[in-house]
Amino acid sequence: MDPIAWYYQRRSLNAMVQNNWKEAERFLLKQIAHQGYSMGLHYNLALIYLGQERKKEAYETLLACVDTYGESLRLCRMLGDIQYMTGERIEAVRWYTSALADNPNEKETKLITARLLVLADENRYHQVLENQKSVEQARALLEKEPEQALGLYLRVVEDDPTHVEALNNLGTLYLDVLHDARKAESYFTQVLELVDSSAAARNLAKARIQKS
């Protein structure tokens, strides 16, 4: 074991868990300078760029990884996610289709398939992109005007049932503000059908306790 590489890796991963993206990037670049690139380091660097909303750099990093190591489910899925978020409809379809052909698990299959359905309808996809403004507004309203935030999030998930942030925040609003544990349970369940989330799992358990 290389103790220097291990130290840089632990510092970077710990910072990623804490969403301290600047520190994560600093230590990951130290690790790369020390031991060179690998597919995993490329991927983590792209994650760090995404955490900082540096989508173009994340995309270019992943493309370089594909050029070096070839396509894989993990790379194609993230490339699809980036293009889905940034409005590159044709490229999103291309990457998601490649990811779907690489035997994703049940959750990933459900999310990718749902997004391909959205992408197949150009008008609907345009509305999904427009709804990003509603997401930003809802974030700002979440604490002070929760009922307004609720309406915005409901609009978002109507057009895009894969919007995990909106689904999770709807669950939180129904659980903690509106005290409707049954509806909260539904939204947290939808989150967990798409992604693994320890926070959503804890909230789902809480909603079920309150419902009973």
Phi, psi and chi 1 to 4 in degrees:
 res  aa     phi    psi   chi1   chi2   chi3   chi4
   1 MET       -  136.5  178.3 -173.8  -66.2      -
   2 ASP   -89.5  107.7 -178.0  -23.2      -      -
   3 PRO   -64.7  -31.0   21.0  -31.4      -      -
   4 ILE   -69.8  -46.9  -63.7  175.1      -      -
   5 ALA   -62.0  -40.7      -      -      -      -
   6 TRP   -62.1  -41.8  179.0   87.8      -      -
   7 TYR   -63.1  -47.8  173.2   75.5      -      -
   8 TYR   -61.2  -41.2  -69.3  150.6      -      -
   9 GLN   -62.5  -46.7  179.9 -175.7   50.6      -
  10 ARG   -63.5  -41.8  -66.1  -44.6  -52.3  165.0
  11 ARG   -63.8  -40.9  -70.4  -64.6  -59.9  -90.4
  12 SER   -67.8  -46.6  179.6      -      -      -
  13 LEU   -64.9  -41.1  -68.4  175.8      -      -
  14 ASN   -61.6  -40.7  -72.7  -18.7      -      -
  15 ALA   -66.7  -36.2      -      -      -      -
  16 MET   -63.4  -43.2  -71.9  174.6   70.8      -
  17 VAL   -59.1  -35.2  168.9      -      -      -
  18 GLN   -89.1    4.8  -62.4  166.4   13.5      -
  19 ASN    59.2   27.4  -66.6  -25.9      -      -
  20 ASN   -92.2   79.4 -173.1  -14.7      -      -
  21 TRP   -69.0  -34.7  -58.8  113.1      -      -
  22 LYS   -63.3  -45.4  -71.8  -67.4 -174.3 -177.5
  23 GLU   -67.5  -38.4 -178.6  170.7  -18.8      -
  24 ALA   -60.6  -43.4      -      -      -      -
  25 GLU   -64.6  -42.2 -179.6 -177.4   -0.3      -
  26 ARG   -59.9  -45.6 -177.7  162.5   66.8   92.4
  27 PHE   -77.9  -30.6  -80.4  102.1      -      -
  28 LEU   -67.0  -40.9 -177.2   59.3      -      -
  29 LEU   -64.7  -33.5  -69.3  176.0      -      -
  30 LYS   -64.0  -41.8  -75.3  177.1  178.1  -71.7
  31 GLN   -64.6  -42.7 -176.3 -177.3   -1.5      -
  32 ILE   -63.4  -42.1  -69.1  168.3      -      -
  33 ALA   -63.5  -32.1      -      -      -      -
  34 HIS   -77.9  -41.5  179.0   73.1      -      -
  35 GLN  -124.3   -1.5   67.3  179.8   84.1      -
  36 GLY    88.6  171.2      -      -      -      -
  37 TYR   -76.3  155.3  -84.6  101.8      -      -
  38 SER  -146.6  169.1   68.9      -      -      -
  39 MET   -60.2  -43.6  179.8  174.5  171.1      -
  40 GLY   -63.6  -38.7      -      -      -      -
  41 LEU   -70.5  -39.1  -65.4  179.7      -      -
  42 HIS   -55.9  -48.4  -97.2  106.5      -      -
  43 TYR   -62.7  -45.1 -175.7   81.9      -      -
  44 ASN   -64.7  -36.4  -76.3  -11.1      -      -
  45 LEU   -64.0  -40.1 -175.3   58.1      -      -
  46 ALA   -63.7  -40.8      -      -      -      -
  47 LEU   -59.5  -41.8  -77.8  176.1      -      -
  48 ILE   -65.7  -41.9  -71.4  168.0      -      -
  49 TYR   -61.2  -41.7  -73.2  148.6      -      -
  50 LEU   -62.8  -39.0  -77.7  178.3      -      -
  51 GLY   -60.1  -25.7      -      -      -      -
  52 GLN   -99.6   11.2  -60.8  174.4   77.6      -
  53 GLU    63.4   26.5  -62.9  -66.2  -33.0      -
  54 ARG   -98.2   68.5  -66.5  157.1   63.6 -175.3
  55 LYS   -65.7  -38.5  -64.9 -176.6 -179.3   71.4
  56 LYS   -62.7  -44.3 -178.4  178.9  179.1 -178.4
  57 GLU   -66.0  -37.7  -70.4  166.2  -86.1      -
  58 ALA   -61.9  -45.0      -      -      -      -
  59 TYR   -63.1  -45.4 -170.4   76.0      -      -
  60 GLU   -65.2  -36.1  -70.1  172.1   -9.9      -
  61 THR   -63.8  -42.4  -61.8      -      -      -
  62 LEU   -70.0  -37.2  -68.7  168.5      -      -
  63 LEU   -62.0  -41.4  -81.6 -176.7      -      -
  64 ALA   -62.2  -35.9      -      -      -      -
  65 CYS   -66.7  -42.2 -160.7      -      -      -
  66 VAL   -62.6  -41.9  167.8      -      -      -
  67 ASP   -60.7  -35.7  -72.0  -17.6      -      -
  68 THR   -84.1  -44.3  -57.5      -      -      -
  69 TYR  -111.1   -9.2  -55.7  104.1      -      -
  70 GLY    90.3  169.7      -      -      -      -
  71 GLU   -73.6  147.3  -67.7 -173.7    3.6      -
  72 SER  -148.2  164.6   68.7      -      -      -
  73 LEU   -55.5  -48.2  168.8   60.2      -      -
  74 ARG   -61.9  -44.7 -174.2  165.3   62.8  160.8
  75 LEU   -69.2  -46.0  -65.2  175.1      -      -
  76 CYS   -65.0  -37.9  -68.4      -      -      -
  77 ARG   -62.5  -45.0  161.5   67.3 -163.7  -79.9
  78 MET   -70.9  -37.5 -172.7 -179.4  -74.7      -
  79 LEU   -61.5  -39.4  -76.2  162.0      -      -
  80 GLY   -63.9  -42.5      -      -      -      -
  81 ASP   -60.1  -43.7  -72.8  -13.9      -      -
  82 ILE   -63.6  -46.5  -67.1  170.5      -      -
  83 GLN   -68.7  -31.7  -61.6  -60.0   71.3      -
  84 TYR   -63.1  -42.1 -174.1   84.4      -      -
  85 MET   -72.3  -29.0  -69.0 -175.4  -71.7      -
  86 THR  -100.4    2.9   54.5      -      -      -
  87 GLY    89.8   11.4      -      -      -      -
  88 GLU   -90.9   80.6  -60.7  -65.5  -25.9      -
  89 ARG   -61.2  -49.9  177.0  169.9  164.2  -95.5
  90 ILE   -64.0  -43.2  -58.3  -57.3      -      -
  91 GLU   -67.4  -36.4  -77.9  -62.8  -64.1      -
  92 ALA   -60.9  -44.1      -      -      -      -
  93 VAL   -60.7  -42.9  170.6      -      -      -
  94 ARG   -59.9  -47.2  177.3 -106.8 -165.2  -84.5
  95 TRP   -73.1  -39.7  -69.0  116.2      -      -
  96 TYR   -65.1  -38.2  -82.4  145.2      -      -
  97 THR   -63.1  -41.5  -58.7      -      -      -
  98 SER   -64.4  -40.8  -65.5      -      -      -
  99 ALA   -64.1  -41.1      -      -      -      -
 100 LEU   -65.3  -28.2 -157.3   57.3      -      -
 101 ALA   -78.0   -6.6      -      -      -      -
 102 ASP  -107.0   33.6 -159.5   12.7      -      -
 103 ASN    53.7   59.5  -60.9  -45.6      -      -
 104 PRO   -68.4  162.0   25.4  -33.4      -      -
 105 ASN   -72.4  178.9   63.2   30.4      -      -
 106 GLU   -60.5  -42.7 -175.8  177.3   -9.5      -
 107 LYS   -65.9  -46.5  -69.0 -176.4 -178.9 -177.0
 108 GLU   -64.2  -38.9  -75.1 -174.1  -52.4      -
 109 THR   -60.1  -43.3  -62.7      -      -      -
 110 LYS   -63.8  -46.0 -177.8  170.7 -177.2  175.8
 111 LEU   -65.1  -47.5 -173.8  146.6      -      -
 112 ILE   -64.2  -43.0  -68.2  168.4      -      -
 113 THR   -61.9  -42.5  -59.2      -      -      -
 114 ALA   -63.7  -39.6      -      -      -      -
 115 ARG   -70.5  -34.9  -73.6 -167.8  171.1  175.9
 116 LEU   -64.6  -34.0  -76.2  170.4      -      -
 117 LEU   -64.8  -41.3  -75.3  172.9      -      -
 118 VAL   -62.6  -46.2  171.5      -      -      -
 119 LEU   -66.0  -26.1  -70.2  160.7      -      -
 120 ALA   -69.1  -21.1      -      -      -      -
 121 ASP  -107.8  101.7 -176.1  -23.4      -      -
 122 GLU   -60.7  -39.1 -169.0  168.3   -2.9      -
 123 ASN   -66.9  -42.3  -69.7  -28.9      -      -
 124 ARG   -64.0  -43.0 -178.0 -177.8  177.7 -171.5
 125 TYR   -63.1  -38.7  179.4   56.3      -      -
 126 HIS   -59.8  -39.8  177.9   74.1      -      -
 127 GLN   -66.8  -37.4 -173.6   59.4   51.6      -
 128 VAL   -59.3  -42.9  166.1      -      -      -
 129 LEU   -66.1  -41.2  -64.6  175.1      -      -
 130 GLU   -62.0  -33.1  -75.0  -66.8  -51.4      -
 131 ASN   -67.5  -12.6  -75.4  -13.2      -      -
 132 GLN   -60.1  -30.4  -75.0  -55.8  -48.4      -
 133 LYS   -65.4  -38.0  -61.8  172.6 -174.5  175.0
 134 SER   -66.2  -36.6  -63.6      -      -      -
 135 VAL   -62.9  -45.0  172.6      -      -      -
 136 GLU   -62.8  -41.1  -66.9  169.0    8.2      -
 137 GLN   -64.6  -42.6  -69.1  171.0    0.1      -
 138 ALA   -63.7  -38.4      -      -      -      -
 139 ARG   -58.4  -43.8  -74.4 -175.5 -163.3  134.3
 140 ALA   -68.7  -28.1      -      -      -      -
 141 LEU   -93.3   -7.5  -66.6  166.8      -      -
 142 LEU   -53.8  -42.8 -161.7   55.2      -      -
 143 GLU   -89.1  -42.5  -68.4 -174.0    8.3      -
 144 LYS   -88.4  -31.9  -66.3 -175.7  178.3  179.5
 145 GLU  -132.2   65.6  -60.3  -70.8  -15.6      -
 146 PRO   -60.3  -33.5   20.6  -32.0      -      -
 147 GLU   -69.9  -34.4  -68.8 -167.8   -0.8      -
 148 GLN   -67.6  -41.4  -70.6 -173.5   41.7      -
 149 ALA   -60.0  -41.1      -      -      -      -
 150 LEU   -56.5  -48.4  179.2   79.5      -      -
 151 GLY   -60.8  -39.6      -      -      -      -
 152 LEU   -67.0  -44.1  -69.0  168.1      -      -
 153 TYR   -65.4  -37.2  -78.8  132.6      -      -
 154 LEU   -61.6  -39.2  -74.3  170.2      -      -
 155 ARG   -64.5  -40.4 -175.9 -165.8  -50.7  165.2
 156 VAL   -62.7  -49.6  169.1      -      -      -
 157 VAL   -73.9  -20.0  -60.4      -      -      -
 158 GLU   -64.2  -39.7 -178.7  179.3   -2.0      -
 159 ASP   -84.4  -31.8  -67.6  -44.4      -      -
 160 ASP  -136.3   93.1 -175.7    0.0      -      -
 161 PRO   -71.7    1.7   26.3  -34.1      -      -
 162 THR  -102.1    6.6   71.3      -      -      -
 163 HIS   -78.6   92.9 -157.9  -65.7      -      -
 164 VAL   -62.7  -41.5  172.0      -      -      -
 165 GLU   -59.5  -46.1  177.6 -172.2  -17.6      -
 166 ALA   -65.4  -42.8      -      -      -      -
 167 LEU   -61.0  -45.2  -70.3  168.2      -      -
 168 ASN   -65.7  -42.3 -173.0   69.0      -      -
 169 ASN   -70.7  -30.1  -74.8  -16.7      -      -
 170 LEU   -63.5  -43.9  -80.2  168.0      -      -
 171 GLY   -59.1  -42.7      -      -      -      -
 172 THR   -65.1  -42.0  -60.0      -      -      -
 173 LEU   -63.8  -44.8  -75.1  165.7      -      -
 174 TYR   -66.5  -34.3  -83.5  114.4      -      -
 175 LEU   -76.3  -49.9 -176.7   64.0      -      -
 176 ASP   -95.2  -25.0  -63.7  -26.0      -      -
 177 VAL  -106.8  -49.1  178.3      -      -      -
 178 LEU   -93.3   -9.7  -59.5  175.2      -      -
 179 HIS    54.1   43.3  -53.4  -66.2      -      -
 180 ASP  -113.1   86.9 -172.2  -26.1      -      -
 181 ALA   -64.9  -31.1      -      -      -      -
 182 ARG   -65.5  -46.5 -170.5  172.8  -61.7  -81.0
 183 LYS   -68.3  -37.3  -75.9 -171.4  176.8  179.4
 184 ALA   -59.4  -44.2      -      -      -      -
 185 GLU   -57.4  -42.0  177.8 -174.0   21.4      -
 186 SER   -61.3  -44.0  171.1      -      -      -
 187 TYR   -72.6  -39.3  -75.3  111.6      -      -
 188 PHE   -65.7  -34.9  -69.7  131.1      -      -
 189 THR   -63.2  -42.4  -61.1      -      -      -
 190 GLN   -61.8  -39.0  -70.9  177.3   63.8      -
 191 VAL   -59.3  -48.8  170.2      -      -      -
 192 LEU   -72.4  -16.6  -67.6  169.5      -      -
 193 GLU   -76.8  -16.7  -73.3  174.3  -11.7      -
 194 LEU  -105.4  -37.9  -63.0  170.5      -      -
 195 VAL  -142.7  163.6  -63.2      -      -      -
 196 ASP   -87.2  127.9  -66.1  -39.1      -      -
 197 SER  -148.8  112.4  168.7      -      -      -
 198 SER   -65.5  -34.9   57.0      -      -      -
 199 ALA   -65.8  -44.4      -      -      -      -
 200 ALA   -65.2  -36.5      -      -      -      -
 201 ALA   -64.7  -41.3      -      -      -      -
 202 ARG   -64.7  -42.5  -73.6 -166.4  -60.1  -89.7
 203 ASN   -68.0  -34.2  -78.2  -33.0      -      -
 204 LEU   -63.2  -44.0  176.3   60.1      -      -
 205 ALA   -61.7  -40.5      -      -      -      -
 206 LYS   -63.8  -41.6 -175.7  178.2  175.3 -177.0
 207 ALA   -64.2  -39.6      -      -      -      -
 208 ARG   -68.1  -34.3  -74.3  174.2  172.3  167.0
 209 ILE   -66.2  -45.1  -69.6  170.1      -      -
 210 GLN   -67.0  -32.0  -70.1 -170.9   17.1      -
 211 LYS   -71.7  -32.7 -173.4 -175.4   70.2  170.3
 212 SER   -77.1      -   59.8      -      -      -
